[in-house]
Amino acid sequence: MEYNNAVLTLAPHGTPDPFVVYHDHDGKFYMTYTTGDHIQIWESDDLPGFLTCRKKIIVWRPPRNTDHSAGIWAPELHSISGRWYILYCAEQPGVGNKSHRMFLLGGPPSNQSPSLDHAQHPGAWTDLGHIRGMLTEQWAIDGTFFALHGALYMVYAGSEFGADLDRFRESRLFIVRMRDGDPTTVASTPPVEISRPAHAWEWEGETGVNEGPQWLESPDGAWKGIVYSAGGSWCQNYKMVVLQYLGGEPLDARSWRKGDRPFCRSARSVRGPFGPGHGNFVNLGPETFAVFHATDGPNDGWENRKARCQRVMWTREGPTMDGHVGIWVDGVEAFHAGPSSVKKKSTTKEILGDLKAGYKKYTSGW
């Protein structure tokens, strides 16, 4: 099978840490991303439509002078048990990155749109504070929820137990089980470490990075695992890595197997994009799409980290993106046809219909 590795840009400006969901109640796609000082949701009729969408709603601004008033990173939108939630990390003003911890917002019922303007609907999103039961002394960012074997789990990036938060230079991945499917409260303690920077390419200088974990599951459910980001998010060496779930107890580190090579790294082409990482995955019928950020240029640093979209191909061995960001194309038709134009569609309407039809919601309520 020929792999269509076309890459489509989904945003006109920087949208780091993009997270996309589909709402089957209204047939809309929603995207949120890191803004730093508030949480915003974009709404689109289809996945490629984020590039030109007009509905961009600020749903929440933090109160002033709290332990979660600054450094708002990596928000994620989840429908759980009939309610929308936004999982995010934040820091205390004046203290800085070492004070980052995980927090939660509670939103409207999940049969309603989550993109309600906070000015017009001031009670739509409620500040639920810290995720209860987490280690208060552990630095924690980039949490994500997923359902497995009838239970709700959270995986996040955290510091080593007992680390000096003024000096630590390594982030690891930890897993916890939530209490009775409740996203507000952790049931399992202590958290279980399931990954740490082990390969040389997971380090950038003296900094080891495992962060941005995201659940990935094949459309038929046969393969399950996590894809996380490694290397420096501030350079073109940022990349994605697979952590396969092997079965058994998810809270046992032996149930997870790290890939021995990057799942996706900077494009081979000098045109880019560069430094792919920290996004999520959506299943559209039989296809799976990776949504991630990547920069326009190799030396952009943290600038121009725009949301991009590329297909994931499933093989007998599992998922693949051919190890690299694919060919950056302009326009939906080229994205659908692929760089080699192996298949053409006659109209944009037909193409967009293909991308939306048969969408299998992967973050459904449980």
C-alpha positions in Angstrom: 0.0 0.0 0.0 1.4 3.4 -0.9 1.5 5.8 2.0 0.0 9.2 1.4 2.3 11.3 3.5 0.9 14.8 2.5 1.0 17.4 5.3 -1.7 20.1 5.6 -1.4 23.2 7.7 -4.5 23.8 9.8 -3.8 27.2 11.3 -2.7 30.6 9.9 -0.4 31.4 12.9 1.2 29.6 15.8 -1.0 27.1 17.6 1.3 25.0 19.8 0.1 21.8 21.4 -3.1 21.5 19.3 -5.8 19.2 20.4 -8.8 18.4 18.1 -12.1 16.6 18.9 -15.2 15.9 16.9 -18.6 16.4 18.4 -21.1 14.0 16.9 -24.1 15.9 18.5 -23.6 18.9 16.2 -21.2 17.5 13.6 -18.5 20.1 14.4 -14.8 19.9 15.0 -13.2 21.7 17.9 -9.6 22.7 18.5 -7.8 24.1 21.5 -4.1 24.9 21.9 -1.6 26.7 24.2 -2.1 30.5 24.4 -0.3 31.0 27.7 -2.9 33.2 29.5 -6.3 31.9 28.6 -8.1 29.0 27.0 -9.6 29.3 23.5 -11.7 26.9 21.4 -11.9 27.1 17.6 -14.9 25.6 15.8 -15.0 24.2 12.3 -17.3 22.2 10.1 -14.4 20.0 9.0 -10.8 19.3 9.9 -9.2 21.4 7.1 -11.6 24.2 7.8 -9.6 25.3 10.9 -7.3 27.2 8.6 -10.0 29.7 7.7 -12.5 29.3 10.6 -14.0 32.4 12.1 -15.4 31.1 15.3 -12.6 31.4 17.8 -14.0 31.7 21.3 -12.3 32.5 24.6 -14.0 30.2 27.0 -12.0 30.9 30.2 -9.6 33.4 31.7 -7.9 32.5 35.0 -8.5 34.5 38.1 -5.6 36.8 39.1 -2.9 35.9 41.6 -3.6 32.2 42.1 -1.4 29.1 41.7 -2.9 28.7 38.2 -3.0 32.2 36.8 0.0 32.0 34.4 1.8 29.6 32.1 -1.4 28.0 30.9 -0.2 25.2 28.6 -1.5 22.2 26.6 -5.3 22.4 27.2 -7.3 19.4 26.1 -11.0 19.1 25.5 -12.6 15.8 26.7 -16.2 14.6 26.9 -16.5 12.4 30.0 -19.7 11.0 31.5 -21.9 13.5 29.8 -19.9 16.6 30.5 -17.2 18.6 28.8 -13.9 19.0 30.6 -10.7 20.9 29.8 -7.5 19.5 31.3 -4.6 21.9 31.4 -1.5 22.8 33.3 -0.6 26.2 34.8 1.9 27.9 37.1 1.9 30.5 39.8 2.8 34.0 38.7 6.3 35.0 39.9 7.3 31.4 40.7 7.7 30.1 37.2 7.8 26.8 35.5 8.7 24.8 38.6 5.2 25.5 39.9 3.4 23.9 37.0 0.7 21.5 38.1 -2.4 19.9 36.5 -5.8 21.6 36.7 -9.3 21.0 35.4 -12.3 23.0 34.1 -15.8 21.7 34.1 -18.0 22.7 31.2 -21.5 22.3 29.8 -23.2 19.0 29.1 -21.6 17.2 26.3 -24.7 17.3 24.2 -24.1 21.0 23.9 -21.3 23.0 22.1 -18.2 23.5 24.3 -17.4 26.8 22.5 -19.4 29.2 24.7 -18.0 32.7 25.1 -17.1 33.3 28.8 -18.4 36.9 28.5 -21.8 35.8 27.3 -22.0 32.6 29.2 -20.1 33.3 32.4 -21.1 30.1 34.2 -20.5 27.7 31.2 -17.0 26.8 32.4 -16.2 26.3 36.1 -12.8 26.3 37.6 -12.5 22.9 39.4 -8.9 23.6 40.6 -6.2 21.0 41.0 -6.6 17.4 40.0 -7.1 15.9 43.5 -4.9 13.2 44.7 -1.8 14.1 42.6 1.6 14.6 44.3 1.7 18.2 45.3 5.5 18.2 45.3 5.8 16.9 41.8 6.1 19.2 38.8 3.4 18.1 36.3 2.4 19.2 32.8 0.8 17.9 29.6 -1.8 15.6 31.1 -4.2 13.5 28.9 -7.1 11.3 29.6 -8.0 8.0 28.0 -10.3 5.0 28.6 -8.9 1.5 28.8 -10.6 -1.7 30.1 -13.5 0.3 31.4 -11.4 2.6 33.5 -10.3 6.2 33.1 -6.6 6.9 33.1 -4.4 10.0 33.0 -0.8 10.1 31.7 1.3 13.2 32.2 4.9 14.5 32.1 6.4 14.9 35.5 9.6 15.3 37.4 11.5 12.5 39.1 10.2 11.8 42.6 12.1 13.9 45.0 13.7 16.1 42.3 15.0 19.5 43.2 12.6 21.6 41.1 15.1 24.5 40.9 17.6 22.2 39.2 15.8 19.2 37.5 16.6 18.7 33.8 14.6 15.6 32.9 10.9 15.0 32.4 9.3 11.5 32.5 5.9 10.0 31.8 3.7 8.8 34.6 0.3 7.1 34.7 -2.5 7.2 37.3 -6.0 5.7 37.4 -8.9 8.1 38.1 -11.5 7.3 40.7 -14.6 5.6 39.3 -14.2 7.4 36.0 -14.2 10.8 37.7 -11.6 13.1 36.0 -11.3 15.3 39.1 -9.8 12.7 41.4 -6.9 10.3 41.2 -7.5 6.8 42.7 -4.1 5.2 42.4 -1.0 6.5 44.3 1.8 6.8 43.8 1.9 7.5 40.1 3.7 4.9 38.0 6.6 5.9 35.8 6.2 4.3 32.3 8.9 6.2 30.3 12.0 8.3 30.8 14.5 9.7 28.3 16.6 6.6 27.4 17.8 7.2 23.9 20.4 9.9 23.0 17.8 11.5 20.7 15.4 12.0 23.5 17.8 14.6 25.0 18.7 18.1 23.8 22.0 19.0 25.3 21.7 18.4 29.1 17.9 18.3 29.0 16.0 15.0 28.7 12.4 15.3 27.5 9.5 12.9 27.5 6.3 15.1 27.3 3.0 15.7 25.5 1.7 12.1 25.8 -1.4 11.3 23.6 -3.5 8.2 23.2 -3.4 6.4 19.8 -5.6 3.5 18.9 -6.1 1.8 15.6 -9.6 2.1 14.1 -10.2 -1.6 14.7 -8.9 -1.4 18.3 -6.2 -4.0 17.7 -3.3 -1.7 18.5 -3.2 0.7 21.5 -0.6 2.9 22.9 0.8 6.4 23.6 2.7 8.7 21.3 4.8 11.3 23.2 7.2 14.0 22.3 11.0 14.0 23.0 13.9 16.3 22.4 13.7 20.1 22.7 10.4 21.7 21.8 12.5 24.8 21.0 14.4 23.3 18.1 14.0 21.3 14.9 15.0 18.1 16.8 11.6 17.8 18.5 10.0 14.5 17.6 7.3 12.0 18.4 7.9 8.5 19.9 5.7 5.4 20.3 5.1 3.8 23.7 3.1 0.6 22.9 0.6 -0.8 25.3 1.3 -4.6 25.4 -1.8 -5.6 27.4 -2.1 -6.4 31.1 -2.2 -4.0 34.0 -1.8 -0.4 32.7 -0.3 0.7 36.0 2.5 -1.8 35.5 5.5 -0.2 33.7 6.1 -3.6 32.0 2.9 -3.2 30.1 4.5 -0.4 28.0 7.2 -0.7 25.3 9.2 2.2 24.0 10.0 2.4 20.3 13.7 2.1 19.4 13.5 5.0 16.8 11.4 8.2 16.4 7.9 7.8 15.1 8.0 11.2 13.4 10.7 13.8 13.2 11.5 16.8 11.0 10.8 16.5 7.3 13.5 15.3 5.0 12.7 18.2 2.7 14.5 21.6 3.2 11.0 23.1 2.9 9.9 21.5 6.2 7.8 21.5 8.4 10.2 21.1 11.3 10.1 19.9 14.9 6.9 17.9 14.9 5.3 17.1 18.3 2.6 17.5 20.9 -0.7 17.0 19.2 -3.3 14.2 19.2 -4.9 11.7 16.9 -8.3 11.4 15.3 -9.9 8.5 13.6 -11.9 9.3 10.5 -13.6 6.0 9.4 -10.8 3.6 8.5 -8.1 6.4 8.5 -6.2 7.9 11.4 -4.9 11.5 11.3 -2.1 12.9 13.4 -2.6 16.6 14.4 0.6 18.1 15.7 2.5 21.4 15.7 5.6 22.0 13.6 7.4 25.1 12.5 7.8 26.7 9.1 11.6 27.1 9.4 14.3 25.0 11.0 15.4 27.8 13.3 12.0 29.2 14.3 12.4 28.0 17.9 9.0 28.4 19.7 7.7 30.6 16.9 5.4 29.5 14.1 4.5 26.2 15.8 1.4 25.8 13.6 -1.1 22.9 13.8 -0.5 20.4 11.0 -2.2 17.2 9.9 -0.7 14.0 8.4 -2.1 10.5 8.0 -1.0 7.6 10.1 -0.7 4.3 8.1 -1.5 1.1 9.9 0.7 -2.0 9.2 0.9 -5.5 10.7 3.6 -4.1 13.1 1.5 -1.1 14.1 1.3 2.6 13.2 3.8 4.4 11.0 4.4 7.9 9.7 7.5 6.7 7.8 9.6 8.3 10.5 9.3 11.8 9.2 7.0 14.7 8.6 5.8 14.2 5.1 5.5 16.5 2.1 4.0 19.9 2.9 1.2 20.6 0.4 -0.9 23.6 -0.3 -4.7 23.0 -0.3 -7.1 20.3 0.6 -7.1 18.7 -2.9 -3.4 18.1 -2.8 -3.7 16.7 0.8 -6.3 14.3 -0.4 -4.5 13.3 -3.6 -1.1 13.0 -2.0 2.2 14.3 -3.2 2.3 11.8 -6.0 -1.3 12.6 -7.0 -2.3 8.9 -6.9 -5.9 9.8 -6.5 -8.0 12.9 -7.5 -11.3 14.2 -6.4 -13.3 16.5 -8.6 -14.6 19.0 -6.1 -13.5 20.5 -2.8 -17.0 19.6 -1.4 -16.4 16.0 -2.2 -13.0 16.0 -0.6 -14.2 17.6 2.6 -17.1 15.1 2.7 -14.6 12.3 2.6 -12.6 13.7 5.5 -15.8 14.1 7.6 -17.8 11.1 6.7 -17.7 8.1 8.9 -15.8 9.8 11.7 -15.2 7.5 14.6 -15.1 9.6 17.8 -12.0 8.5 19.8 -12.6 10.7 22.9 -16.2 9.7 23.5 -17.7 9.8 27.0 -17.3 6.7 29.1 
